[in-house]
Amino acid sequence: MSIKSIEHVFKVHFSSTAILSEKVDVVISGGGMVGASMACALAQNEMYRNKKVVLLEAASDKGEFILPEAYSNRTCSLSPATVKLFESLGAWDEIKNMRYQPVKRMQVWESCSDALITFNNEDLCDNLAYIVENDVILGAIMKRLKATGDNVDIKFNTKATNYRFPGEKDENDHKESLVSLELSNGQTLQTNLLIGADGFQSSIRKKANFHTIHTDYKQCAVVATLQLAETFDNTVAWQRFLKTGPIALLPLGPNLSSMVWSTTAENARNLKQIPEDSFVDAVNDALWHDRDKNPVVSSVFNSFTDALNNILPGSLLSKQLPPTVIGVQEKSRASFPLSLTHSSNYVKSRVALIGDAAHRIHPLAGQGVNLGFGDVACLNELLTNCAKHGGDPGSLTHLLDYETERQRQIIPVMVTIDGLQCLYSTTLTPIVLLRSLGLHTVHSLDIIKNQIIKQASS
Ligand SMILES: Cc1cc2nc3c(=O)[nH]c(=O)nc-3n(C[C@H](O)[C@H](O)[C@H](O)COP(=O)(O)OP(=O)(O)OC[C@H]3O[C@@H](n4cnc5c(N)ncnc54)[C@H](O)[C@@H]3O)c2cc1C
């Protein structure tokens, strides 16, 4: 043990027994994609080279990630802004050495009308997004963290079992000024800043009494890895809104796509149990069937598109047909309950929440973890500035800047996604008509579409 760390070790009373307590600068609780990225950012941060950071992860160390032949059923659509963060951490090169699939075009359409919207990157130099397996993302980040993180102590199989936040008294009536953590391995830590990256059921958010808004969508997302009929340049992401929720096919490779089908809990259970051929039929039916079409909406919609084409020539629909699915990878079907969870605040004195611990949204826009990576970039920048000025990383002044900046970005995204989820859960004719006309109008106006792409990329 170095002299510096011996200096940091002193005796305190936590619970009723005297145990060793270590003083560290930052503790990150949760080593998922977001928490591990935060640790990786601090590992490579010049201003944190001589500071002590601890990463707590409840799960065990999976060791070096070896890319399996079979694709995982858990994938994320990563935005260009996330790729930029990963490039700065050296993790994007690791991902490129494993596997990823660019998205060059997106088509979103619905089952109740002919309305659709497409996005493509013809006029943009970047791809719209990149589909990467969650295991590949975490494997890449962990590799970079272990290679560069001399200042980061990763404790696997470890979580905090007891917390004392600033202002709370210990059993000796001593008021806490830092955050004290009692760990499952018996150790105690005192830290200037505790970063909660422990997922949507965050125990830090609960223990620190953050006020939280929660909406159960009463939907589950069924995921699976699908085999497509043709081998081709598979770079289109497809999403069709059905009466019961959206189904999305995200490209993985020449004849493979990753499916995320948000549907009722009952249908999700059924989709997981039915034989493979019935499942494949159900997926093709969801992508192709016409039985929800509303004749009133169709007639008004056709007149509207003709009229709009007179004003904006070339605005007629350029619908592409989705791929045909011919198989599902064995044991790749799984489901996840969906909810919106939002912490009204992301910070308190000496505590900051990042990733799903602060905000969990519907996966229909593929933005959830991208927002979490945005938190990492923002918090890292503010902590750097704070360290440059000799400030205390847990001081509320800096942390409030983080909260303001992130909520300015996240709340509009969250409200839009929640609104879309509501808008597409109804089959009421006037609403279907309005949303169809609105979608087609947006589809016809490149200026608005480019704005949407810009927003989703940042
Ligand atoms: C079906 C589906 C599809 C999705 N698709 C996309 C997509 O395309 N694009 C996108 O951006 N997002 C997507 N998301 C969202 C994305 O998966 C989440 O936003 C992301 O996983 C959140 O990462 P996180 O690191 O914040 O939390 P988590 O992934 O939940 O990680 C939390 C970590 O903390 C650990 N932990 C928990 N409690 C403790 C504790 N007390 N102490 C120590 N460690 C603890 C856990 O073991 C875990 O490793 C999707 C979500 C779903 C359900």
The ligand as an SDF file (V2000), in Angstrom:
LIG
                    3D

 53 58  0  0  0  0  0  0  0  0999 V2000
  -35.3970   -3.4900  -24.8330 C   0  0  0  0  0  0  0  0  0  0  0  0
  -34.5490   -2.2720  -24.6460 C   0  0  0  0  0  0  0  0  0  0  0  0
  -33.9130   -1.7090  -25.7430 C   0  0  0  0  0  0  0  0  0  0  0  0
  -33.1240   -0.5630  -25.5980 C   0  0  0  0  0  0  0  0  0  0  0  0
  -32.5460   -0.0120  -26.6880 N   0  0  0  0  0  0  0  0  0  0  0  0
  -31.8150    1.1260  -26.5640 C   0  0  0  0  0  0  0  0  0  0  0  0
  -31.2180    1.7590  -27.7040 C   0  0  0  0  0  0  0  0  0  0  0  0
  -31.3420    1.3010  -28.8400 O   0  0  0  0  0  0  0  0  0  0  0  0
  -30.5040    2.9100  -27.5080 N   0  0  0  0  0  0  0  0  0  0  0  0
  -30.3740    3.4660  -26.2750 C   0  0  0  0  0  0  0  0  0  0  0  0
  -29.7540    4.5290  -26.1680 O   0  0  0  0  0  0  0  0  0  0  0  0
  -30.9060    2.8800  -25.1840 N   0  0  0  0  0  0  0  0  0  0  0  0
  -31.6240    1.7400  -25.2940 C   0  0  0  0  0  0  0  0  0  0  0  0
  -32.1620    1.1430  -24.1790 N   0  0  0  0  0  0  0  0  0  0  0  0
  -31.9050    1.7250  -22.8580 C   0  0  0  0  0  0  0  0  0  0  0  0
  -30.5880    1.2180  -22.2760 C   0  0  0  0  0  0  0  0  0  0  0  0
  -30.5530   -0.1980  -22.2710 O   0  0  0  0  0  0  0  0  0  0  0  0
  -30.4050    1.7530  -20.8570 C   0  0  0  0  0  0  0  0  0  0  0  0
  -30.5480    3.1510  -20.9010 O   0  0  0  0  0  0  0  0  0  0  0  0
  -29.0160    1.3920  -20.2970 C   0  0  0  0  0  0  0  0  0  0  0  0
  -28.8830    0.0100  -20.1450 O   0  0  0  0  0  0  0  0  0  0  0  0
  -28.8060    2.0680  -18.9480 C   0  0  0  0  0  0  0  0  0  0  0  0
  -27.4710    1.8700  -18.5570 O   0  0  0  0  0  0  0  0  0  0  0  0
  -26.9970    2.2020  -17.0660 P   0  0  0  0  0  0  0  0  0  0  0  0
  -25.5380    1.8760  -17.0230 O   0  0  0  0  0  0  0  0  0  0  0  0
  -27.4570    3.5520  -16.6730 O   0  0  0  0  0  0  0  0  0  0  0  0
  -27.8260    1.1960  -16.1430 O   0  0  0  0  0  0  0  0  0  0  0  0
  -27.7850   -0.3860  -16.0900 P   0  0  0  0  0  0  0  0  0  0  0  0
  -27.5390   -0.9610  -17.4270 O   0  0  0  0  0  0  0  0  0  0  0  0
  -29.0330   -0.8130  -15.3820 O   0  0  0  0  0  0  0  0  0  0  0  0
  -26.5130   -0.7120  -15.1860 O   0  0  0  0  0  0  0  0  0  0  0  0
  -26.5450   -0.5650  -13.7850 C   0  0  0  0  0  0  0  0  0  0  0  0
  -25.3350   -1.3250  -13.2050 C   0  0  0  0  0  0  0  0  0  0  0  0
  -25.2860   -1.0900  -11.8140 O   0  0  0  0  0  0  0  0  0  0  0  0
  -25.0920   -2.3110  -11.1180 C   0  0  0  0  0  0  0  0  0  0  0  0
  -25.7180   -2.1350   -9.8000 N   0  0  0  0  0  0  0  0  0  0  0  0
  -27.0500   -2.0750   -9.5090 C   0  0  0  0  0  0  0  0  0  0  0  0
  -27.2160   -1.8140   -8.1920 N   0  0  0  0  0  0  0  0  0  0  0  0
  -25.9740   -1.7060   -7.6610 C   0  0  0  0  0  0  0  0  0  0  0  0
  -25.4750   -1.4060   -6.3520 C   0  0  0  0  0  0  0  0  0  0  0  0
  -26.3160   -1.1810   -5.3320 N   0  0  0  0  0  0  0  0  0  0  0  0
  -24.1350   -1.3560   -6.1810 N   0  0  0  0  0  0  0  0  0  0  0  0
  -23.2760   -1.5840   -7.2030 C   0  0  0  0  0  0  0  0  0  0  0  0
  -23.6880   -1.8680   -8.4570 N   0  0  0  0  0  0  0  0  0  0  0  0
  -25.0220   -1.9030   -8.6850 C   0  0  0  0  0  0  0  0  0  0  0  0
  -25.7310   -3.3680  -12.0080 C   0  0  0  0  0  0  0  0  0  0  0  0
  -25.1540   -4.6490  -11.7550 O   0  0  0  0  0  0  0  0  0  0  0  0
  -25.4100   -2.8390  -13.3930 C   0  0  0  0  0  0  0  0  0  0  0  0
  -24.1700   -3.2910  -13.8630 O   0  0  0  0  0  0  0  0  0  0  0  0
  -32.9690    0.0260  -24.3120 C   0  0  0  0  0  0  0  0  0  0  0  0
  -33.6010   -0.5490  -23.1950 C   0  0  0  0  0  0  0  0  0  0  0  0
  -34.3960   -1.6800  -23.3640 C   0  0  0  0  0  0  0  0  0  0  0  0
  -35.0780   -2.2790  -22.1560 C   0  0  0  0  0  0  0  0  0  0  0  0
  1  2  1  0
  2  3  1  0
  2 52  2  0
  3  4  2  0
  4  5  1  0
  4 50  1  0
  5  6  2  0
  6  7  1  0
  6 13  1  0
  7  8  2  0
  7  9  1  0
  9 10  1  0
 10 11  2  0
 10 12  1  0
 12 13  2  0
 13 14  1  0
 14 15  1  0
 14 50  1  0
 15 16  1  0
 16 17  1  0
 16 18  1  0
 18 19  1  0
 18 20  1  0
 20 21  1  0
 20 22  1  0
 22 23  1  0
 23 24  1  0
 24 25  2  0
 24 26  1  0
 24 27  1  0
 27 28  1  0
 28 29  2  0
 28 30  1  0
 28 31  1  0
 31 32  1  0
 32 33  1  0
 33 34  1  0
 33 48  1  0
 34 35  1  0
 35 36  1  0
 35 46  1  0
 36 37  1  0
 36 45  1  0
 37 38  2  0
 38 39  1  0
 39 40  1  0
 39 45  2  0
 40 41  1  0
 40 42  2  0
 42 43  1  0
 43 44  2  0
 44 45  1  0
 46 47  1  0
 46 48  1  0
 48 49  1  0
 50 51  2  0
 51 52  1  0
 52 53  1  0
M  END
$$$$
